[in-house]
Amino acid sequence: MIIRKRRLQQGWSQQQLAQFSGLNVRTIQRIERGQPAGIESLKSLAAVFETDVAKLTEESTMPAQSDAVQPETITQQEAAAIEYVRDIKGFYNHVIQYAAVMLLLLVINLFTSPGYLWVIWPALGWGVGVVIHGANVYEVLDFFGAQWEKREIAKRMGRGN
């Protein structure tokens, strides 16, 4: 269904759409994965998107009629935005994992050998990795960024001819 595309156009998370529509987040997730939605769910979503139910169902059935059209077509710009958000999410997960493991190692360090803080060494090593990950995500260091990708693609395409 095209609900995901409409939600992304509004800049809403699944949680926000669930709050606005009065639906459960899991219901939103199921609908976005292409599972059939009940009429009440469709009415709620139509109200939130300020459209009618017929438009939502029409949009969802149109791709099924044509094999050439994907059920959820998104523009290249939308795909890039989705990929960027996933990269940021991956970085935040990395930071949380780093903090949790370092806290655990600090506790172990303080209980086993409080006179020597060996936890500094893994914190520094992994910390460098976290900083590099963040620099890549936020494009501070652009070693393998869009320009590099374009050059590599052009190089590969030139060799194929």
N, CA, C and O of each residue as an XYZ file, in Angstrom:
644
protein
N       0.841     -1.184      0.000
C       0.000      0.000      0.000
C       0.885      1.245      0.000
O       2.046      1.187      0.405
N       0.366      2.303     -0.428
C       1.109      3.545     -0.584
C       1.137      4.358      0.715
O       1.579      5.507      0.719
N       0.677      3.776      1.792
C       0.624      4.473      3.084
C       2.027      4.915      3.507
O       2.204      6.027      4.005
N       3.017      4.049      3.311
C       4.377      4.396      3.713
C       4.858      5.637      2.977
O       5.453      6.533      3.577
N       4.599      5.686      1.675
C       5.048      6.835      0.888
C       4.362      8.110      1.376
O       5.005      9.150      1.521
N       3.075      8.029      1.625
C       2.353      9.210      2.120
C       2.880      9.633      3.491
O       3.021     10.823      3.772
N       3.169      8.641      4.341
C       3.687      8.940      5.683
C       5.043      9.627      5.575
O       5.299     10.608      6.274
N       5.909      9.121      4.708
C       7.240      9.713      4.543
C       7.164     11.115      3.940
O       7.958     11.988      4.291
N       6.215     11.326      3.040
C       6.037     12.659      2.471
C       5.670     13.671      3.553
O       6.058     14.837      3.484
N       4.920     13.213      4.547
C       4.553     14.092      5.659
C       5.688     14.237      6.674
O       5.662     15.131      7.520
N       6.682     13.351      6.585
C       7.798     13.393      7.531
C       7.442     12.786      8.876
O       8.011     13.164      9.901
N       6.505     11.849      8.879
C       6.039     11.225     10.123
C       6.683      9.876     10.322
O       7.008      9.176      9.363
N       6.863      9.518     11.579
C       7.290      8.165     11.911
C       6.042      7.287     11.970
O       4.919      7.792     11.947
N       6.241      5.994     12.044
C       5.099      5.077     12.175
C       4.368      5.358     13.487
O       3.141      5.289     13.546
N       5.120      5.672     14.529
C       4.527      5.982     15.831
C       3.628      7.221     15.727
O       2.522      7.236     16.268
N       4.098      8.241     15.041
C       3.302      9.457     14.896
C       2.021      9.182     14.105
O       0.944      9.641     14.485
N       2.140      8.431     13.002
C       0.961      8.104     12.220
C      -0.032      7.297     13.050
O      -1.242      7.494     12.944
N       0.480      6.398     13.869
C      -0.397      5.613     14.742
C      -1.141      6.528     15.720
O      -2.335      6.346     15.959
N      -0.444      7.496     16.272
C      -1.083      8.432     17.206
C      -2.135      9.277     16.502
O      -3.240      9.454     17.013
N      -1.791      9.797     15.330
C      -2.722     10.656     14.598
C      -3.974      9.897     14.168
O      -5.077     10.442     14.186
N      -3.791      8.625     13.779
C      -4.911      7.859     13.243
C      -5.662      7.077     14.311
O      -6.772      6.603     14.067
N      -5.067      6.939     15.491
C      -5.710      6.154     16.537
C      -5.527      4.653     16.337
O      -6.208      3.848     16.973
N      -4.606      4.281     15.452
C      -4.337      2.871     15.198
C      -3.115      2.427     15.979
O      -2.365      3.248     16.508
N      -2.928      1.139     16.043
C      -1.768      0.551     16.690
C      -0.572      0.643     15.739
O      -0.752      0.585     14.522
N       0.630      0.784     16.269
C       1.835      0.856     15.444
C       1.990     -0.431     14.630
O       2.392     -0.387     13.467
N       1.674     -1.564     15.236
C       1.779     -2.839     14.513
C       0.816     -2.880     13.338
O       1.122     -3.476     12.306
N      -0.342     -2.254     13.485
C      -1.292     -2.197     12.374
C      -0.692     -1.392     11.228
O      -0.784     -1.792     10.067
N      -0.084     -0.268     11.552
C       0.569      0.563     10.531
C       1.658     -0.247      9.837
O       1.763     -0.220      8.611
N       2.461     -0.963     10.606
C       3.541     -1.759     10.029
C       2.994     -2.824      9.080
O       3.533     -3.028      7.993
N       1.933     -3.493      9.492
C       1.343     -4.542      8.639
C       0.795     -3.951      7.346
O       0.978     -4.520      6.270
N       0.129     -2.817      7.453
C      -0.445     -2.185      6.255
C       0.677     -1.762      5.308
O       0.569     -1.940      4.094
N       1.758     -1.199      5.865
C       2.875     -0.761      5.028
C       3.581     -1.934      4.364
O       4.186     -1.770      3.305
N       3.513     -3.108      4.968
C       4.102     -4.303      4.358
C       3.217     -4.912      3.285
O       3.605     -5.879      2.629
N       2.020     -4.345      3.103
C       1.161     -4.823      2.030
C       0.040     -5.741      2.464
O      -0.692     -6.250      1.615
N      -0.119     -5.969      3.745
C      -1.224     -6.797      4.207
C      -2.516     -5.999      4.107
O      -2.494     -4.775      4.235
N      -3.639     -6.667      3.881
C      -4.898     -5.945      3.706
C      -5.315     -5.202      4.981
O      -5.123     -5.685      6.097
N      -5.886     -4.026      4.778
C      -6.337     -3.204      5.907
C      -7.850     -3.271      6.009
O      -8.548     -3.362      4.999
N      -8.344     -3.227      7.220
C      -9.784     -3.197      7.447
C     -10.356     -1.839      7.060
O      -9.628     -0.853      6.947
N     -11.646     -1.804      6.864
C     -12.298     -0.559      6.429
C     -12.154      0.534      7.479
O     -11.983      1.703      7.131
N     -12.219      0.176      8.752
C     -12.076      1.181      9.812
C     -10.666      1.765      9.832
O     -10.485      2.964     10.044
N      -9.679      0.914      9.611
C      -8.290      1.393      9.545
C      -8.116      2.321      8.349
O      -7.477      3.368      8.451
N      -8.687      1.932      7.224
C      -8.592      2.775      6.032
C      -9.277      4.122      6.246
O      -8.779      5.155      5.798
N     -10.426      4.109      6.935
C     -11.126      5.369      7.219
C     -10.258      6.272      8.092
O     -10.176      7.477      7.856
N      -9.617      5.693      9.092
C      -8.751      6.483      9.975
C      -7.575      7.075      9.215
O      -7.232      8.244      9.387
N      -6.965      6.256      8.377
C      -5.819      6.733      7.604
C      -6.240      7.780      6.579
O      -5.526      8.759      6.359
N      -7.387      7.577      5.956
C      -7.883      8.548      4.982
C      -8.125      9.892      5.659
O      -7.832     10.940      5.084
N      -8.658      9.865      6.875
C      -8.897     11.115      7.603
C      -7.583     11.828      7.911
O      -7.489     13.049      7.781
N      -6.577     11.071      8.316
C      -5.284     11.666      8.650
C      -4.629     12.278      7.406
O      -4.061     13.368      7.472
N      -4.711     11.571      6.274
C      -4.089     12.059      5.042
C      -4.999     13.007      4.261
O      -4.654     13.454      3.168
N      -6.146     13.303      4.827
C      -7.122     14.226      4.227
C      -7.475     13.815      2.797
O      -7.411     14.614      1.863
N      -7.845     12.557      2.661
C      -8.287     12.017      1.386
C      -9.454     11.076      1.673
O      -9.862     10.922      2.824
N      -9.981     10.455      0.641
C     -11.071      9.515      0.894
C     -10.559      8.083      0.772
O      -9.502      7.825      0.196
N     -11.329      7.173      1.323
C     -10.952      5.768      1.363
C     -10.774      5.222     -0.051
O      -9.885      4.406     -0.294
N     -11.598      5.659     -0.966
C     -11.523      5.171     -2.341
C     -10.146      5.454     -2.943
O      -9.597      4.619     -3.663
N      -9.586      6.638     -2.647
C      -8.260      6.978     -3.176
C      -7.195      6.049     -2.614
O      -6.314      5.586     -3.338
N      -7.287      5.780     -1.307
C      -6.295      4.893     -0.683
C      -6.392      3.484     -1.252
O      -5.368      2.864     -1.539
N      -7.598      2.975     -1.418
C      -7.750      1.619     -1.951
C      -7.402      1.585     -3.430
O      -6.864      0.590     -3.916
N      -7.704      2.661     -4.152
C      -7.354      2.745     -5.571
C      -5.842      2.706     -5.739
O      -5.325      2.003     -6.606
N      -5.132      3.471     -4.899
C      -3.679      3.495     -4.966
C      -3.089      2.134     -4.631
O      -2.071      1.733     -5.195
N      -3.735      1.425     -3.708
C      -3.177      0.138     -3.310
C      -3.466     -0.959     -4.321
O      -2.703     -1.921     -4.404
N      -4.539     -0.849     -5.090
C      -4.855     -1.893     -6.061
C      -4.236     -1.624     -7.419
O      -4.064     -2.560     -8.199
N      -3.896     -0.394     -7.729
C      -3.307     -0.078     -9.028
C      -2.049     -0.896     -9.308
O      -1.944     -1.437    -10.409
N      -1.089     -1.025     -8.393
C       0.100     -1.795     -8.699
C      -0.208     -3.269     -8.951
O       0.478     -3.910     -9.747
N      -1.215     -3.813     -8.296
C      -1.524     -5.225     -8.458
C      -2.027     -5.518     -9.867
O      -1.898     -6.649    -10.335
N      -2.599     -4.529    -10.556
C      -3.132     -4.746    -11.887
C      -2.036     -4.800    -12.931
O      -2.224     -5.394    -13.993
N      -0.906     -4.199    -12.652
C       0.186     -4.167    -13.614
C       1.417     -4.819    -13.001
O       1.883     -4.400    -11.941
N       1.936     -5.832    -13.656
C       3.113     -6.516    -13.134
C       4.361     -5.662    -13.244
O       5.322     -5.874    -12.504
N       4.365     -4.704    -14.152
C       5.548     -3.890    -14.385
C       5.751     -2.855    -13.286
O       6.873     -2.393    -13.081
N       4.700     -2.484    -12.581
C       4.787     -1.438    -11.570
C       4.988     -2.080    -10.213
O       4.279     -3.021     -9.856
N       5.949     -1.579     -9.455
C       6.180     -2.082     -8.113
C       5.086     -1.576     -7.190
O       4.549     -0.491     -7.414
N       4.739     -2.344     -6.143
C       3.667     -1.927     -5.253
C       3.947     -0.626     -4.529
O       3.021      0.093     -4.156
N       5.202     -0.325     -4.331
C       5.527      0.888     -3.603
C       6.671      1.595     -4.313
O       7.834      1.429     -3.946
N       6.342      2.376     -5.321
C       7.384      3.067     -6.059
C       7.781      4.321     -5.301
O       6.935      5.109     -4.879
N       9.080      4.488     -5.139
C       9.583      5.679     -4.465
C      10.625      6.312     -5.371
O      11.275      5.639     -6.172
N      10.764      7.605     -5.227
C      11.722      8.321     -6.057
C      13.139      8.057     -5.561
O      13.339      7.537     -4.463
N      14.104      8.415     -6.372
C      15.504      8.232     -6.003
C      15.842      9.091     -4.782
O      16.622      8.685     -3.921
N      15.250     10.273     -4.722
C      15.490     11.162     -3.587
C      14.927     10.553     -2.294
O      15.558     10.632     -1.240
N      13.733      9.944     -2.385
C      13.151      9.289     -1.215
C      13.997      8.104     -0.780
O      14.198      7.888      0.415
N      14.491      7.338     -1.738
C      15.341      6.191     -1.418
C      16.623      6.647     -0.728
O      17.078      6.012      0.223
N      17.203      7.741     -1.204
C      18.415      8.278     -0.587
C      18.131      8.755      0.839
O      18.941      8.542      1.742
N      16.984      9.396      1.036
C      16.618      9.862      2.375
C      16.413      8.685      3.320
O      16.832      8.735      4.476
N      15.774      7.633      2.839
C      15.549      6.441      3.661
C      16.887      5.804      4.031
O      17.096      5.405      5.176
N      17.785      5.711      3.057
C      19.103      5.126      3.321
C      19.881      5.969      4.330
O      20.559      5.424      5.201
N      19.785      7.287      4.218
C      20.487      8.182      5.147
C      19.954      8.014      6.567
O      20.726      7.959      7.525
N      18.635      7.934      6.698
C      18.031      7.750      8.024
C      18.455      6.401      8.609
O      18.721      6.305      9.807
N      18.520      5.377      7.789
C      18.975      4.060      8.270
C      20.431      4.129      8.717
O      20.806      3.504      9.709
N      21.250      4.880      7.994
C      22.644      5.045      8.397
C      22.742      5.751      9.749
O      23.535      5.356     10.603
N      21.949      6.779      9.938
C      21.950      7.495     11.227
C      21.499      6.558     12.340
O      22.088      6.538     13.420
N      20.460      5.787     12.074
C      19.961      4.828     13.062
C      21.050      3.815     13.408
O      21.229      3.474     14.577
N      21.774      3.335     12.404
C      22.872      2.402     12.646
C      23.956      3.020     13.504
O      24.520      2.358     14.375
N      24.249      4.288     13.261
C      25.256      4.976     14.067
C      24.793      5.110     15.511
O      25.565      4.850     16.434
N      23.544      5.512     15.717
C      23.030      5.634     17.087
C      23.050      4.286     17.802
O      23.386      4.216     18.984
N      22.693      3.225     17.097
C      22.780      1.893     17.698
C      24.209      1.562     18.082
O      24.450      0.978     19.138
N      25.155      1.927     17.238
C      26.569      1.699     17.513
C      26.996      2.450     18.776
O      27.702      1.895     19.618
N      26.576      3.697     18.909
C      26.929      4.500     20.089
C      26.327      3.888     21.355
O      26.990      3.825     22.390
N      25.082      3.441     21.276
C      24.424      2.832     22.447
C      25.137      1.547     22.842
O      25.369      1.307     24.026
N      25.485      0.724     21.865
C      26.211     -0.516     22.157
C      27.566     -0.205     22.793
O      27.974     -0.850     23.759
N      28.239      0.769     22.249
C      29.540      1.182     22.780
C      29.404      1.606     24.242
O      30.169      1.168     25.102
N      28.431      2.454     24.505
C      28.251      2.955     25.872
C      27.913      1.813     26.837
O      28.455      1.756     27.941
N      27.032      0.918     26.433
C      26.626     -0.178     27.309
C      27.789     -1.118     27.594
O      28.011     -1.500     28.743
N      28.530     -1.492     26.562
C      29.652     -2.417     26.762
C      30.752     -1.749     27.583
O      31.340     -2.383     28.459
N      31.033     -0.490     27.310
C      32.078      0.198     28.066
C      31.686      0.352     29.536
O      32.541      0.249     30.416
N      30.423      0.592     29.807
C      29.956      0.676     31.192
C      30.128     -0.673     31.888
O      30.591     -0.738     33.027
N      29.756     -1.736     31.200
C      29.922     -3.078     31.754
C      31.393     -3.386     32.006
O      31.746     -3.921     33.057
N      32.249     -3.052     31.047
C      33.684     -3.288     31.226
C      34.259     -2.441     32.365
O      35.147     -2.892     33.089
N      33.756     -1.225     32.523
C      34.223     -0.377     33.617
C      33.867     -1.000     34.968
O      34.687     -1.018     35.886
N      32.653     -1.504     35.079
C      32.233     -2.155     36.325
C      33.105     -3.379     36.601
O      33.556     -3.587     37.727
N      33.338     -4.187     35.568
C      34.199     -5.365     35.735
C      35.602     -4.934     36.138
O      36.210     -5.538     37.021
N      36.116     -3.891     35.493
C      37.446     -3.374     35.804
C      37.540     -2.913     37.258
O      38.509     -3.225     37.949
N      36.543     -2.180     37.714
C      36.582     -1.658     39.087
C      36.470     -2.768     40.127
O      37.011     -2.637     41.225
N      35.777     -3.858     39.800
C      35.659     -4.966     40.749
C      36.887     -5.885     40.723
O      37.291     -6.403     41.764
N      37.468     -6.085     39.567
C      38.576     -7.032     39.479
C      39.929     -6.403     39.772
O      40.735     -6.991     40.493
N      40.196     -5.229     39.232
C      41.497     -4.587     39.468
C      41.314     -3.073     39.522
O      41.603     -2.376     38.549
N      40.835     -2.565     40.654
C      40.568     -1.126     40.756
C      41.820     -0.254     40.672
O      41.713      0.947     40.426
N      42.986     -0.826     40.869
C      44.222     -0.037     40.827
C      44.674      0.302     39.408
O      45.438      1.247     39.213
N      44.215     -0.454     38.424
C      44.643     -0.239     37.034
C      43.413     -0.184     36.131
O      42.646     -1.144     36.059
N      43.233      0.922     35.456
C      42.066      1.078     34.577
C      42.398      0.583     33.170
O      42.700      1.379     32.281
N      42.341     -0.731     32.977
C      42.590     -1.310     31.664
C      41.450     -1.048     30.692
O      41.611     -1.225     29.485
N      40.289     -0.624     31.210
C      39.124     -0.366     30.369
C      39.378      0.784     29.386
O      38.666      0.925     28.392
N      40.384      1.591     29.668
C      40.718      2.712     28.784
C      41.098      2.218     27.387
O      40.745      2.843     26.387
N      41.823      1.088     27.320
C      42.326      0.608     26.031
C      41.211      0.155     25.091
O      41.195      0.575     23.934
N      40.279     -0.682     25.543
C      39.168     -1.001     24.624
C      38.287      0.216     24.342
O      37.736      0.342     23.249
N      38.153      1.113     25.325
C      37.345      2.319     25.108
C      37.960      3.186     24.016
O      37.246      3.722     23.168
N      39.271      3.322     24.037
C      39.941      4.118     23.008
C      39.862      3.440     21.638
O      39.557      4.088     20.637
N      40.139      2.138     21.600
C      40.106      1.420     20.330
C      38.737      1.447     19.676
O      38.602      1.808     18.507
N      37.730      1.065     20.436
C      36.371      1.049     19.900
C      35.873      2.472     19.676
O      35.120      2.735     18.738
N      36.297      3.386     20.540
C      35.895      4.789     20.404
C      36.334      5.389     19.079
O      35.601      6.175     18.480
N      37.513      5.029     18.623
C      37.987      5.491     17.316
C      37.036      4.991     16.223
O      36.683      5.733     15.306
N      36.629      3.730     16.335
C      35.681      3.177     15.370
C      34.348      3.908     15.380
O      33.770      4.155     14.322
N      33.859      4.255     16.556
C      32.594      4.991     16.666
C      32.727      6.373     16.035
O      31.827      6.826     15.327
N      33.852      7.041     16.292
C      34.066      8.377     15.722
C      34.136      8.304     14.194
O      33.557      9.144     13.504
N      34.832      7.316     13.675
C      34.919      7.162     12.211
C      33.547      6.853     11.632
O      33.182      7.386     10.584
N      32.781      5.997     12.305
C      31.422      5.686     11.846
C      30.580      6.958     11.791
O      29.891      7.206     10.801
N      30.632      7.767     12.854
C      29.880      9.022     12.883
C      30.334      9.991     11.805
O      29.511     10.662     11.181
N      31.639     10.067     11.584
C      32.164     10.965     10.549
C      31.693     10.532      9.160
O      31.412     11.373      8.307
N      31.608      9.222      8.937
C      31.098      8.732      7.654
C      29.613      9.020      7.486
O      29.176      9.461      6.423
N      28.837      8.768      8.539
C      27.387      8.973      8.448
C      27.066     10.446      8.215
O      26.239     10.779      7.366
N      27.714     11.317      8.964
C      27.427     12.750      8.842
C      28.295     13.430      7.788
O      28.316     14.656      7.688
N      29.003     12.631      7.010
C      29.784     13.078      5.866
C      30.830     14.130      6.220
O      31.088     15.055      5.449
N      31.423     13.972      7.394
C      32.544     14.833      7.777
C      33.773     14.374      7.005
O      34.505     15.190      6.444
N      33.993     13.069      6.979
C      35.039     12.462      6.164
C      34.344     11.827      4.976
O      33.448     10.999      5.143
N      34.748     12.204      3.801
C      34.043     11.742      2.607
C      34.955     10.855      1.757
O      35.086     11.059      0.550
N      35.584      9.865      2.406
C      36.493      8.991      1.668
C      35.749      8.177      0.607
O      36.195      8.083     -0.537
N      34.643      7.607      0.983
C      33.893      6.751      0.068
C      32.487      7.305     -0.122
O      31.512      6.559     -0.029
N      32.371      8.594     -0.386
C      31.086      9.257     -0.548
C      30.554      9.170     -1.960
O      30.984      8.332     -2.753
N      29.624     10.035     -2.262
C      28.929     10.015     -3.548
C      29.885     10.262     -4.719
O      29.754      9.625     -5.764
N      30.838     11.174     -4.557
C      31.780     11.461     -5.644
C      32.648     10.245     -5.959
O      32.889      9.934     -7.126
N      33.115      9.563     -4.921
C      33.908      8.365     -5.114
C      33.085      7.296     -5.836
O      33.566      6.651     -6.767
N      31.819      7.118     -5.384
C      30.950      6.129     -6.023
C      30.759      6.443     -7.506
O      30.808      5.539     -8.341
N      30.541      7.717     -7.837
C      30.364      8.108     -9.242
C      31.618      7.801    -10.066
O      31.525      7.289    -11.181
N      32.792      8.118     -9.507
C      34.045      7.835    -10.217
C      34.225      6.336    -10.448
O      34.615      5.910    -11.535
N      33.939      5.543     -9.419
C      34.097      4.091     -9.539
C      33.109      3.505    -10.547
O      33.472      2.625    -11.328
N      31.882      3.979    -10.536
C      30.879      3.500    -11.493
C      31.298      3.874    -12.907
O      31.217      3.055    -13.823
N      31.744      5.105    -13.080
C      32.195      5.546    -14.403
C      33.375      4.714    -14.870
O      33.454      4.341    -16.041
N      34.298      4.420    -13.952
C      35.461      3.615    -14.295
C      35.036      2.205    -14.728
O      35.546      1.676    -15.715
N      34.107      1.606    -13.988
C      33.646      0.251    -14.300
C      32.846      0.229    -15.606
O      32.963     -0.708    -16.395
N      32.056      1.238    -15.823
C      31.259      1.307    -17.049
C      32.169      1.490    -18.263
O      31.895      0.951    -19.335
N      33.246      2.247    -18.096
C      34.192      2.468    -19.184
C      34.926      1.192    -19.558
O      35.226      0.969    -20.731
N      35.220      0.349    -18.566
C      35.916     -0.906    -18.835
C      35.011     -1.919    -19.510
O      35.484     -2.779    -20.253
N      33.708     -1.822    -19.257
C      32.765     -2.789    -19.810
C      32.519     -2.577    -21.283
O      32.043     -3.491    -21.955
N      32.827     -1.391    -21.820
C      32.543     -1.105    -23.240
C      33.626     -1.579    -24.094
O      33.563     -1.426    -25.314
